[in-house]
Amino acid sequence: MILAVLKMIGCLALLMFGMKTMSEGLQKLTGGHLRAVLGTMTKHRVGGLLTGTFVTAAVQSSTATTVMTVSFVNAGLLTLKQAIPVIMGANIGTTATAWIMSIFGFQFNMSSFVWPFFGLGIALSYVHKSSVKSFGEFVFGFAFMFLGLTTLRENAVAMDLSHNQAIIDFFSSTGGWGIFSTLLFLLLGGILTMCVQSSAAIMAITLILCSSGVLPIYQGIALVMGENIGTTVTSNLAALSASTQARRAALAHMLFNVFGVVWVLIIFHPFVNMVCHVVGFDPNFVPQTEEEIAHASVRVTYALSGFHTAFNLCNVMLLIWFIKPMEKLICKIIKEKEDGEDFSIKFIRGGLMSTAELSLFEARKEINLYAERTLKMFRFVPDLLKMKNEEEFTKLFERIEKYERISDSLEIEIGRYLNKVSEGHLSPESKTSLQCMLREISEIESIGDACCNMAHVLNRKFKLGEDFTEEQYSRIDSMMKLCDQAMEQMLNVIEDKPHTKASHTLKLEYEINDYRKMLKELNINDINAQRYSYQLGVHYMDMVNDCEKLGDYVVNVVEAHVNHRLLGT
């Protein structure tokens, strides 16, 4: 019995690995097209609904669609109002998985067909063209998924579950508790899905148990309802440390499914009977002959898949008209955080079903935010330059030092995440883009170092007791304005804003270099003319040189991103 349970766990692992590989292969094959579709076809609720449905049905993962949607909401490319229909559509799209399992996994014997698919997948993986390789990965994942489903079914047959008295007694004893029985299996389905982090895997087990005749249809459907809630709990737990918008999107997913479960529980038996009637399955019929048993085992899987589809379709038809009230309710439950110095990781997450291609998109948004925070840090320096009060000066100086330390930590966190992503399956273009991202975060961290160096220069000057002349203040202010413009331009480039040219950043960097040369000559003349002390001149030129270095780092970030963009990400 223990060996059979271990075999079942291995079969589930094959099934989950196959689905993940299929999803990754399709995402690599389509490149950024899926993200482009998701980002553009969401202006109307119907467009968002259809987009979520078809993207999820294509990639065979509602998790992948949800991750993309939350990323767009975080990035400001989608509002919560636009994201809710996409999430609803993802719930419809994920029902395709259950139908694929029911039709191909139970009506046909796929064991003879999966091996040619393995051969085709391996053959395509040796082709040099990256798109063909990605398609080969998709085929390979498809074969793994059905191998897992087939072996799972064969293992269940070998276990002879329909004659296992302990299992039969458990289901029969817990099946007579009325509504409490339904709630028990609903809870069980949710817990199992949370543990496995794959509703498809638990759906496969439910299909196996019901087709074996050991699990009654009503309890099986209660498990399916629990799976719908369990998969949302996982995303909500993952979003706890994420941004406000991410948590709101995850909560929208949970509220959608919880609402559906509540109204279905009210009309549970009539609704289940209606679905069973549509698919031609009688829940009260007891098959006697082998032919009747075989027919019932297939039809019960149709009933489960039909309920999954009807549940989500009816739920969408009920809630699609109440997106605005849903948005208001979610915003009241999860209120916007006050704008504080939150330097924690915001976009990058991860999980069992996340894919490397999607992880790069998340990393891109995190790098953009990293650059924005560094610009905020730089803008503290002009304020520090003008401060005369010692207490205020010390407070702001310590704040800049704190920002620099956290900036170092962010570089390490994002770099570690990118290294982890590099271990996954990436297209050649994405691998090269990942290297460009690593260079970007290194240069952005150097910008933070330059800001901190300026703060230290001003701190030394403050302790010296001397003050810059009006001309020095004016020249440093002009230099900092050029640096500010360069950093603004850098942000526009890395955020891929329209009508933004990298050449503008280069022109500003040339201006910074020329201005530094001029200030260097003027500084020598001013010292010779004894307009200020030599030591003050050193502090003055240290500020100017750090600004020039900052300009170099800005150009390096832009060059790295331009290479990253030209490579097709």
Secondary structure as UniProt FT lines:
FT   HELIX           2..30
FT   TURN            31..32
FT   HELIX           33..40
FT   TURN            41..42
FT   HELIX           45..59
FT   HELIX           62..75
FT   HELIX           80..93
FT   HELIX           95..100
FT   HELIX           101..107
FT   HELIX           111..125
FT   HELIX           130..159
FT   HELIX           161..163
FT   HELIX           165..174
FT   TURN            175..176
FT   HELIX           179..196
FT   HELIX           199..211
FT   TURN            212..213
FT   HELIX           217..238
FT   TURN            239..241
FT   HELIX           244..266
FT   HELIX           268..279
FT   TURN            283..284
FT   HELIX           290..319
FT   HELIX           320..322
FT   HELIX           323..333
FT   TURN            352..353
FT   HELIX           356..378
FT   HELIX           380..386
FT   HELIX           390..422
FT   HELIX           428..464
FT   HELIX           470..494
FT   TURN            495..496
FT   TURN            498..499
FT   HELIX           502..528
FT   TURN            529..530
FT   HELIX           534..566
FT   TURN            567..568
//
